[in-house]
């Protein structure tokens, strides 16, 4: 495994995923660094027969984020929405703001595990096989759960718009 390439192609996605779980930019930076440090130390344990390097990395990042939540004394409850790390642009129109509010409200209606699936798929950009590896479930189970979560999200959005 070419660790430097894995780092370059995954760092932003890992950060976005961790930030969506922690809802804290500085903590997400720390946890992202911790995840890559752990992955680097354990790189010789990676087994390509068990999955893709990105899925392995996101599993490490997930565990690091959950460790941080436990360290803070919180329950391992996932964020209701991805963190808005860049802030809203001044030029953003009313329609964009309305959509963003509707999405936040719809995400808040989902269960924490459903929000995590949405974060892994759309914020981290993982495929179903990679999501399955991160969550230690079968690929078909990951696909089914993701489909249900997306359906619930769409239904919640339809009710908001």
C-alpha positions, 0 to 999 in steps of 0.5 A, a space after each residue: 500500500 502506498 501510504 503517501 498516496 492514500 494520505 493525499 487522496 483521502 485526507 480531505 474526505 477523512 477530515 470531512 467525515 470526522 468533522 461531521 461526527 464531531 461537529 468541532 473543526 479543531 477537534 476534527 483536525 486532531 482526530 484526523 491526524 490521530 487517525 493517520 498516525 494510527 494508520 501509518 503505525 499499523 500499515 503493515 497489518 493492512 490486508 488487501 484481501 479484507 478490503 480497500 485501503 480507504 475503507 480500512 482508513 475510514 474504520 480507523 478514523 471512525 474509531 478515533 472519532 468515537 474515542 474522542 467522543 468518549 474522551 469528552 465524556 459524551 455518549 457516542 452520539 453522532 452529529 445531527 448534521 455535517 459541520 459547516 466548516 467554511 461558513 456560509 458565503 455572503 453571496 449565497 442566495 435565499 434558495 440555497 439557504 432555504 435548502 440548507 435549512 431543510 437539509 439540516 432539519 431532515 438530517 436531524 430527523 434521522 437516527 444517528 446510525 442513519 446520519 453516519 451512513 449518509 456521512 460515509 456515502 456523501 461526505 466521505 465519498 465511500 462506496 457500499 463495499 467500503 461502508 460495509 468494511 468500515 461498519 463491519 457489516 455485509 455489503 448488501 446490508 450496507 446497501 439496504 441500510 443506506 437505501 433506507 436512510 436516503 429514503 427517509 432523508 428524501 421523505 423528510 426533505 419532501 415534507 420540509 420543502 
